[in-house]
Amino acid sequence: MSSPSPPFRPDVARLAGYLPGEQPQEEGWVKLNTNENPYPPSPKVVEAIRQAAEGRLNLYPDPLGRDFCRAAARLFDVDPEWIIPGNGSDEILTILLRTFVDPGQKIAYPYPSYVLYETLGEIQGAAVDRIALRDDWSWPLESTRGRLADCRLLFVPNPNSPSGNRFPDGDLLQLVPDEGVLVLDEAYGDFCDEPHSGDLLSSQEAAGRMVVTRTLSKSYSLAGLRLGFGVAHPDLVAGMRKVKDSYNCDTLSLAAGVAALEDGDWMRENAARIRRTRLRLVEGLATRGFDVVPSQANFVWTTHPDGEHLRRFEALKKERVLVRYMVFDAEEPGREGLRVTVGTDEQVDRFFEALDGVGS
Ligand SMILES: *Cc1c(COP(=O)(O)O)cnc(C)c1O
């Protein structure tokens, strides 16, 4: 006898669900599949967690995470009212949808990019408009404007994932929706050759119509902690605060987050190392006949003219080297390729060793 199907909301029943990259739990993998930082977080972070753990865990955290807001505000040269912390920047994306988008309303995002925007939109019952990027991953500005008229949120990862290219600030300013908000997802902003920190927020045109999101998962080496934040005009933040869970960030991550942001030198040294290794990765791939998109992030998007990406992915995996094999179906001709996170020099050496063993 088959049991009746669960009484899900139709939007949930239809949902495929977002599929994150694999997280093998045993040692020994060269893990280049989810853009984690190969270097540890600042020792000051670990010390802050220890102190916070010995402190007041019986009490709820500060609902607004005000110490953390002050630390993040200093980075962006804004008042703390411009900051909203979240359980990873993914939670900020969820809060944005719940704050600005009613079921049936439209959101948009470039394609291919971070497919989680689409999943979160579907959960909210939004209509999702994929804006196809050009073959060279640049933005088709002329054709986009008309599609933004009834758009509530336009999500733009900058640098983009999986391609790693950075859209020019001037272009992005043209993309603020008439009746909505431009969300600049700067998860990889610290890896740019010229790191940016919310320059666009100070532009008069865009004030009040733009949210920048940041994460501590990548450049600050804290993916295991779950902490990110949004930066926006206080009028926008006020609405988002109404929607968030009361205690969406816990005492330990907030304390760790303050220590991480205050040790900016640690983060910048690791980001500089990663940029140096990125060059080696790009050159090594090019030498082996791969095409590589110029990257401003801690990963590269690479394709081979022979199209054998899945075979390489699987062969690498047998050697315990994990990269991300990605396929994007679209109205446009589909694209597939490998996204490879920039690890340490040693990890990149092992990647090439395994790749050479795979044969072409
Ligand atoms: C990794 C990533 C995030 C978010 O990460 P959190 O760990 O939730 O802070 C957001 N956007 C993009 C494009 C990412 O790649």
The ligand as an SDF file (V2000), in Angstrom:
LIG
                    3D

 15 15  0  0  0  0  0  0  0  0999 V2000
   29.7960   30.7630   -1.4030 C   0  0  0  0  0  0  0  0  0  0  0  0
   28.8200   31.7420   -1.9680 C   0  0  0  0  0  0  0  0  0  0  0  0
   27.9030   32.4160   -1.1530 C   0  0  0  0  0  0  0  0  0  0  0  0
   27.6550   32.2130    0.2640 C   0  0  0  0  0  0  0  0  0  0  0  0
   28.1860   31.6470    1.1350 O   0  0  0  0  0  0  0  0  0  0  0  0
   27.8000   31.5520    2.6560 P   0  0  0  0  0  0  0  0  0  0  0  0
   28.7060   30.4770    3.0940 O   0  0  0  0  0  0  0  0  0  0  0  0
   26.3520   31.2220    2.7810 O   0  0  0  0  0  0  0  0  0  0  0  0
   28.1040   32.8830    3.2520 O   0  0  0  0  0  0  0  0  0  0  0  0
   27.0690   33.3580   -1.7240 C   0  0  0  0  0  0  0  0  0  0  0  0
   27.1280   33.6230   -3.0410 N   0  0  0  0  0  0  0  0  0  0  0  0
   27.9710   32.9990   -3.8530 C   0  0  0  0  0  0  0  0  0  0  0  0
   27.9810   33.3580   -5.2940 C   0  0  0  0  0  0  0  0  0  0  0  0
   28.8310   32.0310   -3.3530 C   0  0  0  0  0  0  0  0  0  0  0  0
   29.6320   31.3790   -4.1740 O   0  0  0  0  0  0  0  0  0  0  0  0
  1  2  1  0
  2  3  1  0
  2 14  2  0
  3  4  1  0
  3 10  2  0
  4  5  1  0
  5  6  1  0
  6  7  2  0
  6  8  1  0
  6  9  1  0
 10 11  1  0
 11 12  2  0
 12 13  1  0
 12 14  1  0
 14 15  1  0
M  END
$$$$
